[in-house]
Amino acid sequence: MPKEFITMDAAQTQELGKLLASELRGGEVICLSGELGAGKTTFTQGLLGGLGLVGPFTSPTFLIMKEYKQEMTNDKVQISKAYHIDAYRVGTEDILSLGWEEMVANPGNIIIIEWAERVCEIIPQDALWIKFEWLGEKERRILLSNAQ
């Protein structure tokens, strides 16, 4: 069942990312979709910060992928790495060549992929899909679901 959230500014969008981070245990693939500037990277900044990773967290648009290593684990979270991928300018073969299969197979990884709909054929069935859409000048709707 989809869950819908409305945020009024970047800080609220980041807080929603932090909230999701508290639910992650490792092995998740999080797929982000929505228009340019709709909040995907802002959300990801909150999520990565909520995982206890050290920034700065910027969009990997021109790098394609950024890797963040977890400095410590605890009883609840066994996350060793987080990958932030931007598929806006690349295709499926490009993502596969980055070591996608190994990333997805490791239960200690979290993978966040912006523009995931562009490479949907390699996304695992159990991925979390998050859609961002503008409702007004600053207001955005964020819809979480288990389907694209």
C-alpha positions in Angstrom: 0.0 0.0 0.0 1.5 3.3 -1.0 2.4 5.9 1.6 2.1 9.6 0.8 3.9 12.5 2.4 3.8 16.3 1.7 6.8 18.4 2.4 6.9 22.2 2.4 10.7 22.8 2.1 14.1 21.1 1.7 14.5 20.6 5.5 11.3 18.6 5.7 12.3 16.5 2.7 15.7 15.8 4.3 13.9 14.9 7.6 11.7 12.3 5.6 15.0 10.8 4.3 16.3 10.5 7.8 13.1 8.9 8.9 13.4 6.3 6.2 17.1 5.7 7.1 16.0 4.6 10.6 14.0 1.8 9.0 16.8 0.4 6.8 18.8 -2.7 7.8 21.0 -3.3 4.8 20.3 -4.9 1.4 17.7 -2.3 0.3 17.5 -0.8 -3.2 15.7 2.6 -3.1 14.5 3.9 -6.5 13.8 7.6 -6.8 11.9 9.2 -9.7 10.5 12.6 -10.4 11.1 15.8 -12.3 14.4 17.7 -12.2 14.6 19.6 -8.9 11.7 17.7 -7.3 13.8 16.7 -4.2 15.5 13.4 -5.0 19.0 14.5 -4.0 17.7 16.5 -1.0 15.9 13.4 0.2 19.0 11.3 -0.4 21.1 13.8 1.7 18.8 13.3 4.6 18.8 9.5 4.1 22.6 9.3 4.0 23.0 11.6 7.0 20.4 9.5 8.8 22.6 6.4 8.2 25.4 8.2 10.0 27.5 8.7 7.0 29.7 11.7 6.5 29.1 14.1 3.7 29.1 16.3 1.9 26.3 14.5 -0.1 26.0 15.9 -3.6 24.3 14.7 -6.7 26.4 12.1 -8.6 25.0 13.5 -11.9 28.4 13.8 -13.7 30.2 11.1 -11.7 27.3 8.6 -12.1 27.9 6.9 -8.7 29.2 7.9 -5.3 30.1 5.4 -2.7 30.0 6.0 1.1 31.5 3.7 3.6 29.8 3.1 7.0 32.3 3.8 9.7 30.5 1.9 12.4 27.7 -0.6 12.8 25.3 -1.4 15.6 23.0 -4.2 16.6 20.2 -2.9 14.4 22.0 -1.7 11.3 24.6 -3.8 9.5 25.2 -1.4 6.6 28.8 -1.4 5.3 28.3 0.8 2.2 25.8 3.1 0.6 25.8 3.8 -3.1 24.2 6.8 -4.6 23.7 6.4 -8.4 22.3 8.8 -10.9 20.9 7.1 -14.1 19.8 10.3 -15.8 22.6 10.3 -18.4 23.3 6.5 -18.6 21.7 3.3 -19.6 21.4 -0.2 -18.2 24.8 -1.4 -19.5 26.5 1.5 -17.9 25.0 0.7 -14.5 25.9 -3.0 -14.9 29.5 -2.1 -15.7 29.8 -0.3 -12.4 29.4 -3.6 -10.6 25.7 -3.5 -10.1 25.3 -7.3 -9.6 27.9 -7.3 -6.8 26.4 -4.2 -5.2 22.8 -5.7 -5.2 24.1 -9.1 -3.9 25.7 -7.7 -0.8 23.2 -7.5 2.1 25.4 -4.9 3.8 24.8 -2.4 1.0 22.1 0.3 0.6 21.6 1.4 -3.0 19.9 4.7 -3.8 19.3 5.2 -7.5 17.9 8.4 -9.0 16.1 8.2 -12.3 15.7 4.4 -11.7 12.9 4.2 -14.2 15.5 4.5 -16.9 17.1 1.2 -15.9 14.0 -0.6 -14.5 15.0 -3.9 -16.1 17.8 -4.4 -13.6 15.9 -3.2 -10.5 15.1 -6.0 -8.0 11.4 -6.8 -7.5 11.5 -5.9 -3.8 12.9 -2.4 -4.4 11.3 0.6 -2.7 10.1 3.1 -5.2 9.8 6.8 -4.2 8.1 9.3 -6.5 8.6 13.0 -6.1 6.2 15.5 -7.7 5.8 19.3 -7.3 2.5 20.5 -5.9 3.4 24.2 -5.7 6.3 26.5 -5.6 7.9 24.7 -2.6 5.4 22.0 -1.8 6.1 18.5 -3.0 4.3 15.1 -2.7 6.5 12.1 -2.0 4.9 8.7 -2.6 6.5 5.5 -1.3 5.5 2.2 -2.8 6.7 -1.3 -3.7 6.0 -0.8 -7.4 7.1 1.6 -10.0 
